[in-house]
Amino acid sequence: MQVETIDGNLVRQIDDVVTSLRTSVGYRTVWLDPFGMLWHAEPEDEELDALGHRYVGTFCRPDADTLGAALAGLAWPNVACLVVEERRAVPRSLAPLAAAV
């Protein structure tokens, strides 16, 4: 899905990522994780793809405009909500059956 604007959460992160990338020598890949956070890594690092991160691009010391332009085409990631329920106690009458499982 393509979008024309950048989510405010990503806009706030751009300056931090650009500043961090200034200290890097060579190219770095930028990734967007399932929770909307930006990461950067070595170009050969494919772990983030396996973890569900979205590839944004490979850059060599980008400025905020360059990184912003790359992010402008990405939609905000959809994160499934997890429902956590308390573990319920097994009634005493079923305890022998539960222990067998």
C-alpha positions as CSV (number, residue, x, y, z in Angstrom):
1,M,0.0,0.0,0.0
2,Q,1.4,3.4,-1.0
3,V,0.8,6.5,1.0
4,E,1.7,10.1,0.3
5,T,2.4,11.3,3.8
6,I,4.7,10.0,6.5
7,D,3.3,9.0,9.9
8,G,4.3,11.4,12.7
9,N,6.0,8.6,14.6
10,L,8.4,8.1,11.6
11,V,9.0,11.8,11.2
12,R,10.2,12.0,14.8
13,Q,12.7,9.2,14.2
14,I,14.2,10.5,11.0
15,D,16.6,13.0,12.6
16,D,17.8,10.3,15.1
17,V,18.5,7.8,12.3
18,V,20.2,10.4,10.1
19,T,22.4,11.5,13.1
20,S,23.3,7.9,13.8
21,L,24.1,7.1,10.2
22,R,26.6,10.0,10.0
23,T,29.0,8.1,12.2
24,S,28.8,5.0,10.0
25,V,31.4,4.3,7.4
26,G,30.0,2.9,4.1
27,Y,26.5,1.8,3.3
28,R,23.7,0.9,5.8
29,T,20.3,-0.6,5.3
30,V,17.3,1.0,7.0
31,W,14.4,-1.1,8.1
32,L,10.9,-0.5,9.6
33,D,9.9,-3.0,12.3
34,P,6.3,-4.3,12.8
35,F,5.8,-1.7,15.6
36,G,6.8,1.3,13.5
37,M,10.4,1.8,14.7
38,L,13.3,2.5,12.4
39,W,16.5,0.4,12.5
40,H,19.7,0.4,10.5
41,A,22.1,-2.5,9.9
42,E,24.9,-3.7,7.7
43,P,23.7,-4.4,4.1
44,E,24.6,-8.1,4.4
45,D,22.5,-8.5,7.6
46,E,19.3,-10.3,6.6
47,E,18.1,-11.1,10.1
48,L,15.7,-8.2,10.2
49,D,13.9,-9.4,7.1
50,A,13.3,-12.8,8.8
51,L,11.9,-11.0,11.9
52,G,9.3,-9.2,9.8
53,H,11.0,-5.9,9.4
54,R,10.3,-4.0,6.1
55,Y,13.2,-2.9,4.0
56,V,13.3,0.9,3.4
57,G,16.5,1.3,1.5
58,T,20.3,1.2,1.5
59,F,22.0,4.5,2.1
60,C,25.4,6.1,2.6
61,R,25.0,9.0,5.1
62,P,21.6,10.2,3.9
63,D,20.1,13.5,4.8
64,A,16.7,13.9,6.4
65,D,15.1,14.7,3.0
66,T,16.5,11.5,1.3
67,L,15.3,9.2,4.2
68,G,12.0,11.0,4.3
69,A,11.4,10.5,0.6
70,A,12.1,6.8,1.0
71,L,9.7,6.5,3.9
72,A,6.9,8.5,2.1
73,G,5.9,5.5,0.0
74,L,5.5,3.1,3.0
75,A,2.2,2.5,4.7
76,W,2.1,2.3,8.5
77,P,2.6,-1.4,9.5
78,N,-0.3,-3.3,10.8
79,V,0.4,-4.9,14.1
80,A,-1.9,-7.7,15.3
81,C,-3.0,-7.2,18.9
82,L,-2.3,-10.1,21.2
83,V,-4.9,-11.1,23.7
84,V,-3.4,-12.3,27.0
85,E,-5.7,-14.2,29.3
86,E,-5.0,-15.4,32.8
87,R,-4.3,-19.1,33.1
88,R,-7.2,-20.7,34.8
89,A,-6.9,-23.3,37.5
90,V,-7.9,-26.8,36.6
91,P,-10.7,-28.1,38.8
92,R,-9.6,-30.8,41.2
93,S,-11.9,-33.3,39.6
94,L,-10.0,-32.8,36.3
95,A,-6.5,-32.6,37.7
96,P,-5.5,-36.2,37.0
97,L,-6.6,-35.8,33.4
98,A,-4.7,-32.5,33.0
99,A,-1.5,-34.1,34.5
100,A,-1.7,-36.9,31.9
101,V,-1.6,-34.4,29.0
